[in-house]
Amino acid sequence: MNTNTRIIFQRLQGVESEIEKLRNTLFALKTTDIEKYGANYEALSTDAALRSERITCQLRNLVYINDFSGKNSYLKLAADAQGIAISQEQEILSITLPGLLPKRKVRTNMAFLHEPLNYALQEYVKTHDLALYKDCVVCFSQIYDRSLSSQRVRDYDNLEFKQILDTIATYVLLDDTGLYCDSYHTTELGNTDSTVVYIMEKSAFPDWVKAHKELLETISEIS
């Protein structure tokens, strides 16, 4: 057994162990009464989500172990699978990310999201004439599945906005310091959980807020 084969075998054993733990956690989730034991449900669901992200990153690394040149091909597939989407309309750039951003205090491997996002941005700027935003507002919109309880809506403290902004800034911002970039946070309801980042020059921000006014008023009623 050569070195690569031995390493792959050991890592696959590690993944199998993680999957078994995930299976046990999912079983516990199915048998937990969320109304009576909300704290337990939150702890179990967080554990399951974080373990899933670790498994994804472990398996992703196996793709690269023998042929690192295949990384870009894989990341394109990963970005598509996650539903990362980038578009620009009337000089407002929007970046759609899967799910809601985690709290910083929760230890998670953000490579799960950052690597595909970095690739998607890299490819987007190659094929689009995109000037750097110099005096801008970055709007983070947390979109919650409207079919679920409004009690899920969280405050904006300690969410992983900074890491996401650092990745985005590399490609589309002149600078992400407070001198050039303001941030704005809002909550919306949608068909599924997601996060959308809007980037625009400050001069476009008032009209953007006005266009979202009706939606924002709806959210304010349940916040």
N, C-alpha and C positions, 0 to 999 in steps of 0.2 A: 504494500500500500504506500503510494508516494505521499509527499508532504501535503499537497493540495487535497488529495482524496481524504486523508486523515482529518484535516482541518474541516472540510465540508461535512464529513460524517459527524464530527463532534458538534458542529454548529447545528446540524439538523436534529441531533439528539436534544440540544438545548431548546430548539423551536418546538419540538414535540412535547417537551416538558411544559413549556409556556402554554401551548394549546390545551393541554390537559387541565392546567390550572384555570384557563379561561372557560373551559367547558364546565368546570365545577362552579365557577362564579356565576355563569349564566343560569345554571340550574338553581342556585340560591336566589338569583333575581326573580326567576319565575315563581318561586314559592314565597316571596316577600310581599306582604300587604303594604302597598305604598301609602295608604291612608293612615294606617296605624304606626308603621315603622318607616316614616319618611327619611329619617337620618340614616338608617341602615340601607335603605334603597339607594340613597345618594352615594354612600361609601362604596357599595357594591358596584353600582353603575360606573363610578369613577375608576375603580380598580379594573373593571372589564375594558373600559375605553383605553386606559393607559397601557394595559397589557396588549391590547390589539395593536396599538401604535408601535410598541416595542417589537412585536412579532413582524409587523410590516417592515420595519427598518432592518431587522435581522435577515429577513428573506430578501430584501432589496440588496443587501450587501453580498448575498450569495450570487446574485446576478453578476456582480462586478469582480468576483474573486478570481475568475479565470481569464476574463477579457474585459479590461477596464474601458476599452474603446466602445463597448456596447452601452455605456452609461447613458449617453444622450438619447439613444433610441428608446431605452427603457423609461427615462424621465418624461419623454413625450407621451408615452402610453399612460404613465402614472398621472400626469397632469390631466389627460383626457378622462381617465377613470375617476378622478376626484371631482371633475366638473369645474376645474379652474378655467375661467373665461375672462378675456380682456377685450375691451372695445372702447372706442372713442366716438363721441357724438357732440357736436358743437363745442369742440375743444375741452370737453369734460371726459376724463379717462375714468373708466369703471373697471374694477377688478373683482370678480366674484370668486369667493373661496368657500370650500365645503364646511358646513357646520358652524358652530359658535366658537369663538376663541376661548381657550382655557384661561383660568386664573394663573398668574405667575407663581403663586405659592404651591401650585400642583406640579410636581416633578414630572415632566413629560418630554419626550424627545421630539422637538419641533422640526427635526429633519424630515419627519413624515410629510410636513407641509412645505417647508422652506425649499427643499431641493426641487420639487416639481414647479413651485412658484417661480423660483429663480430661473429655471429653464424656460418656462412660458414667457416670462418678461424678456429674456434674452432673445428668444425667437421673434417676439412681437416687434421689438425695436429694430430688428434686422429688416423687417418687411414693411414697416410703417415709418413715414417721415414724422417723427415725434420730437418736437422741440422740448428742451428741459423746462419744467415749471420753475419760475424764478421767485415769484411772490405769490404764494399759493395757500389754499386751504385743503387739508386732507380730511375727508369726512368718513368716519367709520360707522357703518350702519349694521347693527345687529338685527337680523331678521329671524323672528321666532315663528315656528309652526303654529298657525292660528287654531288648529284642531286640538292643541294641547292647552293645559292650564296656564292662565296668565301669571300664576304664582312663580312660574319658572323665570320670569323676566328679572334679570340681575342689574345691579348698578355697574358702573364702568370702572370701578376701582380695581387696580391690579390685574387687568386683563392683558393678554400678550400683544398689545398694540405695537410696542416698541420694536420687537423683533420683526414683525411684519413690515413696519415702516422702514426699517433698516434695509430690508431686502428690496423693497420698492424704490427707495431713494437712490440706490445705486444706478438705476436705469432711467428714472424720469424726473428727478428733482435736482436742482442746482445745489441745494443744501437743505437738510431737514432740521436745522436749528430754528429756535423761535424767532430769529431775526428775519427768516425768509418763509417760514412755514407755520401756519396756525392749524390746530386740530379741532375737530367738531365731532360729537358723538350723538347718535340717535338710535332709536329703537323702532322697528316696524314689524308688522305681521305679514306672513307670507305662506306659501304652500308647504314649505319645508324649512328647517333650520339652515341658515347660511350667514355669511358675512360679506358685505359688499363695501369696497373701498372706492370712494370717489375722489378724484384729484382735479382741482380747477384753479385758475387764477382767482385772486381775491375779488376782482371786479365782477366775476360771474357768480359769486356765492349768494348774494341777495336774491337773484332770480331763481337759483337752484332751491333755496329754502322756500321761496314762495310757491314753487311748483310742487313741493312736498308738504305744503301746509295742511291740506286736508288729511293726509295720511298721518302726519305728526299729531294732529288734534285727536285722531282716533286712538293713537297710542297713549296720549297723555291721560285719557280717561281711565286706562287700566293700570297705569304705572303706580 
